[in-house]
Amino acid sequence: MAETIYILGEGGGIHAMDLPLPEPIADRLTKGLLRRVTEDGTPYDAAADGGVPTLPTEAPAKTAPKAEWVGWAVAQGADPEDAEGMTKADLVELYGGDHGSDQ
């Protein structure tokens, strides 16, 4: 049986989702457009689970996909929709600074 997680949707509703997540949902989690929460809607402790995309805690490599840079920008306080509308180069320039690595 699949593990079930809870996602806070863009409209504020809490949705139960079975793992593995559909790729578009996982991508939106990575970008910070959706948030993982507990069943009652309280913040989820991401440190407890490594299998579901969450906002990054460190700047991604400059060669990382744009979705990771969008997530990093959101983690730094950017509006998710504004960050999604930027180019990867803009995200790296604004949020990479000395934090982004060339890995």
C-alpha positions as CSV (number, residue, x, y, z in Angstrom):
1,M,0.0,0.0,0.0
2,A,1.3,3.5,-0.9
3,E,2.2,6.0,1.7
4,T,-0.1,9.0,1.9
5,I,1.1,12.5,2.5
6,Y,-0.8,15.8,2.8
7,I,-0.3,18.8,0.6
8,L,-1.5,22.4,1.2
9,G,-2.8,23.5,-2.1
10,E,-2.6,26.9,-3.8
11,G,-6.2,27.6,-2.7
12,G,-5.6,26.7,0.9
13,G,-7.1,23.2,0.8
14,I,-5.4,20.1,2.3
15,H,-5.2,17.2,-0.1
16,A,-4.2,13.6,0.6
17,M,-1.8,12.3,-2.0
18,D,-0.3,8.8,-2.4
19,L,3.4,8.4,-3.1
20,P,5.0,8.4,-5.5
21,L,3.7,11.8,-6.4
22,P,2.7,12.7,-10.0
23,E,5.6,14.6,-11.6
24,P,3.7,17.9,-11.9
25,I,2.9,17.8,-8.2
26,A,6.5,17.0,-7.2
27,D,7.7,19.8,-9.4
28,R,5.3,22.3,-7.8
29,L,6.5,21.2,-4.3
30,T,10.1,21.7,-5.4
31,K,9.2,25.2,-6.6
32,G,7.4,26.1,-3.4
33,L,4.0,26.5,-5.1
34,L,2.6,23.8,-2.8
35,R,3.6,22.9,0.7
36,R,3.7,19.5,2.5
37,V,1.7,19.6,5.8
38,T,0.4,17.2,8.4
39,E,-3.1,15.9,8.2
40,D,-4.4,18.7,10.3
41,G,-2.6,21.4,8.2
42,T,0.2,22.1,10.6
43,P,3.7,22.5,9.1
44,Y,5.4,19.2,8.2
45,D,8.9,18.5,9.6
46,A,10.9,17.9,6.4
47,A,13.9,16.6,8.3
48,A,11.9,13.5,9.0
49,D,11.4,12.5,5.4
50,G,13.9,12.5,2.5
51,G,11.6,11.1,-0.2
52,V,9.3,14.0,-0.9
53,P,10.5,17.3,-2.5
54,T,10.8,20.2,-0.2
55,L,12.3,23.7,-0.4
56,P,16.1,23.6,-0.3
57,T,18.1,24.6,2.7
58,E,21.2,25.3,0.7
59,A,21.7,27.1,-2.6
60,P,21.6,24.7,-5.5
61,A,24.5,24.3,-7.9
62,K,24.5,26.8,-10.7
63,T,24.0,23.9,-13.1
64,A,20.9,22.7,-11.2
65,P,17.5,22.7,-12.9
66,K,15.4,25.9,-12.8
67,A,12.9,24.2,-10.5
68,E,15.5,23.9,-7.8
69,W,16.4,27.6,-8.3
70,V,12.7,28.6,-8.0
71,G,12.5,26.6,-4.8
72,W,15.6,28.3,-3.4
73,A,14.3,31.8,-4.3
74,V,11.0,30.9,-2.5
75,A,13.0,29.7,0.5
76,Q,14.7,33.1,0.5
77,G,11.4,34.9,0.6
78,A,10.5,35.3,-3.1
79,D,6.8,35.0,-4.2
80,P,6.5,31.6,-5.8
81,E,4.7,33.0,-8.9
82,D,7.2,35.8,-9.3
83,A,10.1,33.3,-9.0
84,E,8.5,30.9,-11.5
85,G,8.2,33.8,-14.0
86,M,11.9,34.6,-13.9
87,T,14.6,33.0,-16.0
88,K,17.1,30.6,-14.4
89,A,19.9,33.1,-15.1
90,D,17.9,35.8,-13.3
91,L,17.3,33.5,-10.3
92,V,21.0,32.5,-10.2
93,E,22.0,36.2,-10.4
94,L,19.6,37.4,-7.7
95,Y,19.7,34.4,-5.3
96,G,23.0,32.7,-6.1
97,G,25.5,35.2,-5.0
98,D,28.4,33.5,-3.3
99,H,26.0,30.7,-2.1
100,G,25.5,28.9,-5.4
101,S,28.2,26.4,-6.2
102,D,29.5,25.2,-9.5
103,Q,29.1,21.5,-8.6
